[in-house]
Amino acid sequence: MKIEVSKEGLSQRNQTKWLSLKEAWLAQCWVDASEDSCKGNSQKYVLLWATIYNKFNNNPNGWQRGDDQLSSKWRNINQACGAFQGAYNKAKRNWRSGDNDQGVEDQAHQIYANNNKGKRFIMMDVWRVLSNKSK
């Protein structure tokens, strides 16, 4: 898809849509890189993102993204999943007898939407990859 940027009326850039599967793959790459037992959690930012970049771009589906695209998308994912995790934690604190996990998720979606001007949380696949991992 081509997007025309109207600043100065001259510049154009290609923009490829992120699919849920690609977002989940990016999240898995981040988890793998950040939980690497050899490098530990003391690795430098540049090394962490080089590892994520290499793993993401060496996938069997042939997906390719630049380092800026990956880190920018990660910021969006991290912010949205963090907000949903907060809503999920609040819903879980309100757990009532007879509630199940799906009921808690449904309540978390309601809380998230209320906190985000009615916007729905659409990154459940990504959240499931990240939900049991440390920040």
C-alpha beads as a LAMMPS data file, in Angstrom:
LAMMPS data file: protein, C-alpha beads

135 atoms
134 bonds

1 atom types
1 bond types

-500.0 500.0 xlo xhi
-500.0 500.0 ylo yhi
-500.0 500.0 zlo zhi

Masses

1 110.0

Atoms # bond

1 1 1 0.000 0.000 0.000
2 1 1 1.356 3.459 -0.892
3 1 1 0.838 6.342 1.468
4 1 1 1.390 9.881 0.332
5 1 1 2.797 12.204 2.928
6 1 1 1.614 15.726 2.199
7 1 1 4.385 17.621 3.999
8 1 1 6.017 19.594 1.172
9 1 1 3.739 17.522 -1.130
10 1 1 6.710 15.547 -2.458
11 1 1 7.597 12.590 -0.273
12 1 1 6.133 9.112 -0.546
13 1 1 6.950 5.950 1.329
14 1 1 5.934 2.340 1.254
15 1 1 4.115 1.073 4.271
16 1 1 3.381 -2.591 4.821
17 1 1 0.533 -3.564 7.126
18 1 1 1.446 -5.488 10.255
19 1 1 -0.576 -8.664 10.667
20 1 1 -1.422 -10.161 14.044
21 1 1 0.816 -13.140 13.264
22 1 1 3.781 -10.833 12.598
23 1 1 3.131 -8.917 15.808
24 1 1 3.063 -12.190 17.760
25 1 1 6.303 -13.249 16.036
26 1 1 7.947 -9.954 17.029
27 1 1 6.794 -10.502 20.619
28 1 1 8.234 -14.028 20.601
29 1 1 11.543 -12.716 19.209
30 1 1 11.646 -10.122 21.997
31 1 1 10.913 -12.768 24.658
32 1 1 13.596 -15.097 23.263
33 1 1 16.200 -12.332 23.089
34 1 1 15.422 -10.854 26.494
35 1 1 15.328 -14.228 28.251
36 1 1 18.513 -15.583 26.633
37 1 1 20.271 -17.369 29.502
38 1 1 23.736 -16.820 27.963
39 1 1 23.345 -13.056 27.542
40 1 1 21.012 -12.515 30.467
41 1 1 19.050 -9.365 31.127
42 1 1 22.201 -7.244 31.317
43 1 1 22.696 -7.068 27.547
44 1 1 22.949 -3.659 25.934
45 1 1 20.071 -2.129 23.979
46 1 1 21.923 -2.393 20.665
47 1 1 22.741 -6.084 21.165
48 1 1 19.179 -6.868 22.238
49 1 1 17.713 -5.237 19.130
50 1 1 20.322 -6.790 16.833
51 1 1 19.270 -10.192 18.167
52 1 1 15.577 -9.397 17.708
53 1 1 16.209 -8.019 14.200
54 1 1 18.146 -11.122 13.118
55 1 1 15.619 -13.556 14.569
56 1 1 12.615 -11.685 13.138
57 1 1 14.094 -11.423 9.638
58 1 1 15.290 -15.060 9.591
59 1 1 11.791 -16.487 9.714
60 1 1 10.380 -19.239 7.488
61 1 1 7.719 -16.892 6.047
62 1 1 10.188 -14.470 4.484
63 1 1 8.982 -11.441 6.456
64 1 1 11.445 -8.578 6.420
65 1 1 11.393 -5.430 8.533
66 1 1 13.963 -2.769 9.289
67 1 1 15.283 -2.131 12.773
68 1 1 13.354 1.159 13.071
69 1 1 10.138 -0.579 12.000
70 1 1 10.644 -3.305 14.610
71 1 1 11.482 -0.994 17.500
72 1 1 8.642 1.394 16.601
73 1 1 6.127 -1.459 16.418
74 1 1 7.502 -2.841 19.688
75 1 1 6.808 0.475 21.433
76 1 1 3.173 0.301 20.254
77 1 1 2.849 -3.350 21.293
78 1 1 4.464 -2.755 24.672
79 1 1 2.213 0.217 25.432
80 1 1 -1.027 -1.514 24.360
81 1 1 -0.217 -4.837 26.046
82 1 1 0.872 -3.048 29.222
83 1 1 -2.438 -1.196 29.336
84 1 1 -4.373 -4.411 28.739
85 1 1 -2.337 -6.218 31.411
86 1 1 -3.333 -3.498 33.860
87 1 1 -6.989 -3.972 32.897
88 1 1 -6.598 -7.754 33.219
89 1 1 -5.028 -7.431 36.679
90 1 1 -7.904 -5.192 37.776
91 1 1 -10.452 -7.681 36.401
92 1 1 -8.660 -10.547 38.136
93 1 1 -8.793 -8.681 41.471
94 1 1 -12.578 -8.524 41.000
95 1 1 -12.732 -12.315 40.516
96 1 1 -15.968 -13.724 41.882
97 1 1 -16.902 -17.267 42.690
98 1 1 -18.060 -18.949 39.505
99 1 1 -15.992 -16.719 37.207
100 1 1 -13.709 -18.375 34.682
101 1 1 -10.688 -17.140 32.711
102 1 1 -12.861 -16.099 29.767
103 1 1 -15.037 -14.002 32.066
104 1 1 -11.955 -12.247 33.419
105 1 1 -10.718 -11.576 29.864
106 1 1 -14.133 -10.211 28.879
107 1 1 -14.133 -7.891 31.885
108 1 1 -10.551 -6.819 31.066
109 1 1 -11.663 -5.899 27.535
110 1 1 -14.430 -3.746 29.008
111 1 1 -12.013 -2.015 31.392
112 1 1 -9.502 -1.447 28.571
113 1 1 -12.182 0.043 26.307
114 1 1 -13.420 2.311 29.116
115 1 1 -9.863 3.544 29.730
116 1 1 -9.139 4.072 26.005
117 1 1 -12.136 6.037 24.713
118 1 1 -13.989 2.924 23.565
119 1 1 -11.045 1.530 21.609
120 1 1 -10.958 -2.267 21.574
121 1 1 -7.827 -4.237 22.449
122 1 1 -6.950 -6.267 19.346
123 1 1 -3.577 -7.782 20.256
124 1 1 -4.719 -10.878 22.153
125 1 1 -2.281 -13.189 20.318
126 1 1 0.580 -10.888 21.269
127 1 1 -0.657 -10.478 24.846
128 1 1 -0.802 -14.266 25.261
129 1 1 2.857 -14.506 24.212
130 1 1 3.838 -11.809 26.713
131 1 1 1.365 -12.256 29.578
132 1 1 3.418 -14.654 31.693
133 1 1 6.783 -13.008 31.048
134 1 1 8.539 -10.436 33.143
135 1 1 8.521 -6.905 31.773

Bonds

1 1 1 2
2 1 2 3
3 1 3 4
4 1 4 5
5 1 5 6
6 1 6 7
7 1 7 8
8 1 8 9
9 1 9 10
10 1 10 11
11 1 11 12
12 1 12 13
13 1 13 14
14 1 14 15
15 1 15 16
16 1 16 17
17 1 17 18
18 1 18 19
19 1 19 20
20 1 20 21
21 1 21 22
22 1 22 23
23 1 23 24
24 1 24 25
25 1 25 26
26 1 26 27
27 1 27 28
28 1 28 29
29 1 29 30
30 1 30 31
31 1 31 32
32 1 32 33
33 1 33 34
34 1 34 35
35 1 35 36
36 1 36 37
37 1 37 38
38 1 38 39
39 1 39 40
40 1 40 41
41 1 41 42
42 1 42 43
43 1 43 44
44 1 44 45
45 1 45 46
46 1 46 47
47 1 47 48
48 1 48 49
49 1 49 50
50 1 50 51
51 1 51 52
52 1 52 53
53 1 53 54
54 1 54 55
55 1 55 56
56 1 56 57
57 1 57 58
58 1 58 59
59 1 59 60
60 1 60 61
61 1 61 62
62 1 62 63
63 1 63 64
64 1 64 65
65 1 65 66
66 1 66 67
67 1 67 68
68 1 68 69
69 1 69 70
70 1 70 71
71 1 71 72
72 1 72 73
73 1 73 74
74 1 74 75
75 1 75 76
76 1 76 77
77 1 77 78
78 1 78 79
79 1 79 80
80 1 80 81
81 1 81 82
82 1 82 83
83 1 83 84
84 1 84 85
85 1 85 86
86 1 86 87
87 1 87 88
88 1 88 89
89 1 89 90
90 1 90 91
91 1 91 92
92 1 92 93
93 1 93 94
94 1 94 95
95 1 95 96
96 1 96 97
97 1 97 98
98 1 98 99
99 1 99 100
100 1 100 101
101 1 101 102
102 1 102 103
103 1 103 104
104 1 104 105
105 1 105 106
106 1 106 107
107 1 107 108
108 1 108 109
109 1 109 110
110 1 110 111
111 1 111 112
112 1 112 113
113 1 113 114
114 1 114 115
115 1 115 116
116 1 116 117
117 1 117 118
118 1 118 119
119 1 119 120
120 1 120 121
121 1 121 122
122 1 122 123
123 1 123 124
124 1 124 125
125 1 125 126
126 1 126 127
127 1 127 128
128 1 128 129
129 1 129 130
130 1 130 131
131 1 131 132
132 1 132 133
133 1 133 134
134 1 134 135
